[in-house]
Amino acid sequence: MRDIIERSRNHFAEIDVLAETVAEDIRLSSDDLFAGLKERLRQRHGITVRVLPIEAMPDALRRFDFHRQELHLSELLDAAGRNFNCAHHLGLVEAHAEISAAIEALSVVDTATQRLLRINLANYFAAALMMPYGRFHAAAETCGYDLELLAARFGASFEQVAHRLTTLQRPGQRGIPFFMIRVDQAGNVSKRFSATRFHFSKYGGTCPIWCVHTCFRQPGR
């Protein structure tokens, strides 16, 4: 799946354009993104969003009750997490055709890979909805790609912004080709995305003296 995304430069134009359109529709109807997402899910798809206490969801942050048509979110999710998870589910139902077309265009036949790609592309839709391409790209260029400022402006987390920056590959409106890697102190890589063909190690651990490990000396930065 990572190879497929890399070949696409982590940019899926049709999904991005749809997410941007939906974001503007929601923006016209509500100043609060979470409220707007909930209302769109309810009105257009008959899906109710409920935030539940940890006692009701001890082992999950998001759960969809198909029979009741309810999307359950854990109270542990912060505002950015709630927005992202609502937008993810909206992507599964509202961008179903675009996601399916992207998977077909990539000539993916393996069922497990198709399933992973569908989840990944729904996440892509969610990020594109929270940070619409045109506005996000303009803001990034204006503020010098200040990730913390972008996170505050778009109500997103640092990680969501970092991920979104790897997708700015729209022809005629490209951003800086960032790569993103999420790594722990032991060197285990749990997420990696690139706007270019950055060579990530596919097997074995990362070099323990790689400068990325110095970030653990400064917690929170």
N, C-alpha and C positions, 0 to 999 in steps of 0.2 A: 504494500500500500504506500509506503514512504517513497519507493521508487516511482510509482505512478504520479504521486503528488509533485515530486521533484521535476518530472518530465513536463508537467503542466505549469511549472514555475509558481506553483501554489496560488494560481489565479484562475477563477472560473467566472468568466464574464457575464453569462446569462444569469447566474445565481446572484452575482453582485448587483447587477442592474435591478433585478426584482426586489432584492432586499432594500435597495436605496429607494425604490418607489413606495414600498410598504412603509418604510420609515417616515417618509414625507407624509403619507396618508395619516399615520398615527400622530405625527407632530401637529397636523392641522386640527385633529380632534381632541388632543389632550396634551397638556404641558408635562404631565407625569408619564414617563415611559412605561412603568410597570402597570399603571392603571389603563393606559392605552392598549398594551399587549393583552391584558386580561379581557378587556372589552371586545377586542377584535376576535379573540379565541371564542368568546361567548356568542357574539353576534353572528359571526360567519361560519363557525364550525360546531357550535353547540357544546363547547368544552368549558367547564367551570374550573377556575384556579383556586386552590385552597392552600393556605399556609398552615401546617400542622406542627404541634409540639413534638419534641424529641421522643416522648413516650410513645407516640403513634408511629414514628418513623425512626427507630433506633439505629437502623443499618443502611439507610438510604437518604440521599439529599433530594432526589426527584423520583417520583413514581406516577405512572399513569394507570388509572382505573378505567379499563376499557368499557366495562358494563355500565358504569355510572357516568362515563365520559367526564372524568374529573382528573385534573393534573394536580398532584400533591407535591408541595415544596416544603422542605424542612425549614423550621424556624432558625436553624443554624446558618442558613445562607444569608449573606449580606445583600445590600441593595443591588450591587453589580451581578452577584450570583443569581438572584431572583430574576432579574431582567434577562440574563443570558439563558437561563433554563426555560423561561417562557418563550423567548425568541427561538430557541432550539426546537421546541415542540411545534411552534408555528411554522418553522421551516419544514418539518416532517410532513405537515398536512398541506401547507399553502405552496411550497416549492417542490412538491412531490414530482411533478412532471419535469421540471428543470433539473432536479437531482438525478432522476432516472435517465434523462437524456445525456447528462454528463457522464454517468457510469457507462452507458451504452457507447458513447463516443470514445471512451478510453479502452474499449474492447475488453472489459473485465468479465471473465466467465466463471471464475471461482466464486462459489456462493458465500464463503466466509469473508473473502475480500470485498465482495459487493456489500455485505452487511456493514463491514467496518467503514467502507467509503461512504455509505449512506449516512452513518453517524457523523463522520468527519465533515461531510458536506453540509449537514444540518447545523453543525457547529460553525462552519464557515458562514452560512446564512445568518446565524445569530450575531456573529461579530460584525458582519456587514450591515446588519440592521441597527445595531447599537452605535456603530461608527460608520455612517454612510460615506461611500467613497469620496464624492466631491468635497463635502464639508470637512471630512477627516484629512484628506490629502492637503487641502488648503491650509488647515490649521497646523498640520505637521510642518509644512514648509515655512509658515509664518513664525512659528515658535521655535524653529531650529530643532525639531524632533525631541522636544523636552517631554519625556515619557510621563513624568508625574503631572505636568500641566495638562497633557492630553487626557490622562486618566480622570482628572478632576473635571475637565470641560465636558467630557462625554459620559460621565458617570460609570466608568469602567474600572476594572482592576489593572494594576501594573502588568500582570501577565496577559490579560486580554489585549491591552494596547500593544505589548511586545509581539504577540501573535499576529495582530492585525497589520503591523508594519511589514511583515513578511509577504503580504498579499498585494501590495501596491504596485501592480504591474499592468495597469490599464494603458493601452497604446495612446500616446500623446499626452498622458497624464501620469507618468511613472514617478514613484517615490524612490528614495534611496533603497537599494536592494539589501535589506537586512537579513541576517539569519538569526534564529532563536534556538536556544538550547536550555532545557531545564535539567539541572543536575544536582545531586546531593553531595554531601561531604565525602562519601566513599567513591564518588565518581560514577554512580549509576545514572544513566541518562533516561529520563521518563518522558521527555517530549523534545522533538527537534523539527524545525521547519525552516525552509530556506527559499528566498526569492531568486536565488541563483543556484548554480551547481556546486555549492560549497561541499567539500569532501568531509562528510561525517564518518567517523569510525563505525563500522557495522558489526564488528566482532571484537570481543575483549574489552578491557577497561580503557578509560582515557588516561592520558599522562598525568600523574599526580603533581607535576610541577607546572602544569598548564595554568596560565594566569587566572582562569575562571575560578580556581579554588581559593584565590585570595579574598573573594567576596565573603567567605565564611568568617573572616577575621573582623568583618564590620557588619554585624547583624542588622537587618532592617534597611540596608542600603543596597 
